[in-house]
């Protein structure tokens, strides 16, 4: 990741949308299309953002029950998100994300004003530590902190956002 560029990006980088103190807007790249990524994309689209969805696997909604995935697709389709399935995030710059196609290894630059990381149910301590080294105020919540249920992620996100002191 091109982390120095993140400081200059006029947007929010979130490990979990529930803890966002600044709301992403404009062209928002949502990285990861599990349930959290799909719900995040829908909420941001409802708020007027243009959504770019990136999923490393060939299909969106990995691991979701078919009826839930169908419902999420119907909800999202009316906002016409740009989908990049089979693509891996390899970089973030001031105004774009760099993606690598898993099949061809070709690189594509996609313009984005904000980036939301919804990277799955496994804790990613390495990613959280990278952000903590680069930025003064990083709050890690939800599955980025500890794998578990969505209720627990929302609760810890709310509690940490409530107690957040950016000073």
C-alpha positions, 0 to 999 in steps of 0.5 A, spaced: 500 500 500 502 507 498 501 509 505 504 516 505 499 518 500 493 516 505 495 522 509 494 527 503 487 523 501 481 528 503 477 522 505 476 517 510 480 510 511 476 505 515 477 498 518 469 498 520 464 503 517 461 503 524 467 507 527 467 512 522 467 519 525 468 522 518 463 519 513 466 517 506 463 521 500 464 521 493 467 515 489 467 510 495 471 504 494 469 498 498 474 493 499 471 486 500 464 484 499 462 480 504 456 482 508 459 488 512 462 490 505 455 489 501 451 493 507 456 498 507 456 499 500 448 500 500 448 505 506 453 509 502 450 509 496 443 511 499 447 517 502 449 519 494 456 516 494 458 512 487 460 505 489 466 501 487 466 494 490 472 490 490 472 483 491 478 478 490 474 472 489 470 471 483 463 472 486 461 478 491 458 475 497 462 470 499 459 465 504 453 468 504 446 464 504 443 465 497 437 468 499 441 474 503 445 475 497 440 475 492 436 481 496 443 484 497 444 484 490 437 487 488 438 493 493 445 494 490 443 494 483 439 500 483 445 504 485 449 501 479 455 500 483 462 498 479 464 491 480 471 489 480 471 481 482 477 477 481 481 483 483 486 484 489 487 491 492 495 493 491 495 500 492 492 506 495 494 513 492 491 520 493 485 519 488 485 512 486 486 505 488 490 500 484 487 493 483 491 487 480 486 482 476 487 475 479 486 471 473 491 475 468 495 479 473 493 486 469 493 492 473 488 497 473 487 504 476 480 506 479 479 513 481 476 514 488 475 519 493 475 515 499 476 507 501 473 503 506 476 496 508 471 491 509 476 485 509 473 479 512 472 476 519 479 474 520 483 479 525 488 483 521 493 485 526 498 486 521 494 491 517 491 494 523 499 495 526 501 498 519 495 504 520 497 505 527 504 506 525 502 511 519 497 515 523 496 518 529 489 516 531 487 509 529 481 506 532 480 498 530 474 495 531 469 489 529 472 483 526 479 487 524 480 487 532 477 480 533 473 475 529 465 475 532 458 476 531 456 483 527 452 485 534 459 485 538 462 489 532 457 494 532 457 495 540 465 495 540 465 500 534 459 505 537 463 504 544 470 506 541 467 512 537 463 515 543 470 515 547 474 517 541 478 523 542 482 525 536 487 530 540 
